[in-house]
Amino acid sequence: MSEVDVTKDSAPGGDDLVVLENVNKHFGALHVLQDIDLTIARGEVVVVIGPSGSGKSTLCRTINRLETVDSGTIRIDGEPLPAEGRELARLRADVGMVFQSFNLFAHKTVLENVTLGQIKVRKAAKAKAEEKARQLLDRVGVGSQADKYPAQLSGGQQQRVAIARALAMDPKVMLFDEPTSALDPEMINEVLEVMQQLARDGMTMVVVTHEMGFARSAANRVLFMADGRIVEQARPDQFFTAPKSDRAKDFLSKILHH
């Protein structure tokens, strides 16, 4: 147990927002998640790193049930993940997700992309939804793009719209699955900056990323995964300066040498 685990356990149970217990997942013969236990507190920013194929994205996708699990339990805010139907739509509204690809509706304007879920799932009035969408687009720095279509925007702008769209649902937790890996280098920082601000504002976040600078500066806790397991978890200052496991040492030596 690292120090981080101990403090987490002593935190009041009411503040545990995301809890995974003994979660297992197979893709055919491949055991992609092996006995995962993870508790994320309200307001915590957890950054998940590790080599390709370690199960990071799968872990992220199980939290809003884009991937089903073979065994174990996942609870969000004390409620087990629903199987399907209306409850699942509501869960996905509570658990915002930002993907590698921006997944915006190409035939809808930026504003429509950000209002759609509010109207359909949250049953917001159109005028209210639009007002909120404009505030959020301003917040992520693309307010002036509201009437454009996604194809008219840069990748960095599209990803910021995708973040605004997730935020419009007032999610309890935001999942980011390698949100900058499809972006040109000069656009990465504009997206990370928005994510940094969300972290400062107290949003609960699970971020799968290769951006170690973001992990160092924004994470409360770094989770290192390899071969479907959480090998190590620690505060960023501990993890990056004194990783305990050989796997983590090896991984960091390969990516931090430059």
Disulfide bonds with the S-S distance in Angstrom:
none
